[in-house]
């Protein structure tokens, strides 16, 4: 006997079709409907008939959609999978290094099982947590993942729910935690049937329909999102969630949905006996996001810190268009500011927004590990017209300098797949909806968007073309070739250095000092007894330090020390112990 349940509070009739046979459903409190069906079990196909409509629709909480987002759902029994990670005690965010990965382009095959074959590379690199781009069900054979509509189902493009569990199990066996990117701010444009069942939507944003988080019937809609988050952490043994674009969550209730989520995740963490992390993507520059609930904040554990990226990017590349303008104008001084505080805009004027933006960070109360720092990520590469990585515009020396500033920072560092060896493969925007009109809308919309940024239409790869997807796959022959092998070794050494010296994982921002020299283009970061000296200039730089150098711990090019002076070649860095 199998039970089927669905929330449809405004309908007078609901039916469920199980393995081709239609069964009536009966109302339950709170707008739920239920039915019990003999003989149905793991793998049984089922769909719902809403009201008097004879169109079968997949379950909004379907765990398995092997036929795609428009097809019937399949029952999935979590007990069907045999885990081997009972000894896993988790991986906390403080002190960790993250690695962002898109399963479809991480390997040639683009599956969870193929990705398992590359986990030892990540272990050798020294990372602690693998952050996966969204893996929920999406219409079409390839996609970034942010057009998902089956939030509870793992796409069969990568191997379905069992495939994700095999990946997590294998990662845990190697001491790696797994963070999953989840999207609660919108649904994709194809297969979003939630509004056929109930008032899930409250208008739309620039990406698609958005959730009704604070209107009538919103209690169950909030549960829909929060239950989804808890499912990944509990049933798939995921160690943390990266929550996409939380600034687009419209919620006017006294307890914000993010705070409610943080509260329930803390309870789950206590039950499963391992740390569970919540990481926000937010452009609000609002410290409350990562302030503890005891301190009056939402209680999330960290957030992506785009200000750090933008400062690094403009200093290294010289770009100043669009939202880079303020960061380019601030130059090295602005970079010094964000390396000490996480945000550039702390209640200051943002020319891109045309208003004051952000709020001050209390560096004595908010540790640096609550900011994720990165030189590249999927957005900052893929949302460029050609999806070009920094490898296309920077020298290996400049890439090494950027890596040093991120990996010796007081923040939680994150690398984007292939960044560790300076991958030359692009990472472009790609999707492939079966509907031709939707494909054309995506293509033309993407071209128009980039035209506003000064890129011509001919330079924007067709998002629908298979070549755009295939070109974005990593080339695993590169890491053994130069200059990639040297850059990879340097990333390994920087991560090992971070792990060896407690000064480099010390998260307290009020202990960090940064000196910059605009003329010589040098940066000196003070981390306790350690000085990270970066020379972005084109000639040797002789940099005075506040104390004598005991020894040079690591240098990207041969560097020399004389008493309290250190000599660093152009486009190189040195890490010195005083």
Secondary structure, DSSP 8 states (H G I E B T S, - for coil): -EEEEEE-TT-S-EEEEETTEEEE-EEEGGGEEEEEETT--TT-EEEEEETT----B--TT-S--TT-TTS-EE---GGGS----TT-----STT--EEEE-HHHHSSS-SHHHHHTTHHHHHHHT--EEEE---EE-SSS-B-STT--EEEEE-TTTTHHHHHHHHHHHHHHTT-EEEEEE--S---SSS--HHHHS--EEEE-SSSEEE-SSSTTHHHHHHHHHHHHHHHHHHS---EEEETTGGG----SSS-HHHHHHHHHHHHHHHHTS--EEEE--SS--GGGGS-TTTTS---SEEE-HHHHHHHHHHHH---SGGGHHHHHHHHHHHHHHHHHS-S-SSEEETTTTEEE-----TTTS-GGGEEEES--HHHHHTSTT---GGGTS-HHHHHHHHHHHHTSSSEEEEETTGGGT--S-----B--S-HHHHHHHHHHHHHHHHTTT--GGGS--TT-HHHHHHTS--TTGGGSTTHHHHHHHHHHHHHHHHH-GGGT---GGG-EEEEETTTTEEEEEETTEEEEEE-SSS-EEEE-SS---EEEEESS--EEETTEEEE-TTEEEEEE-
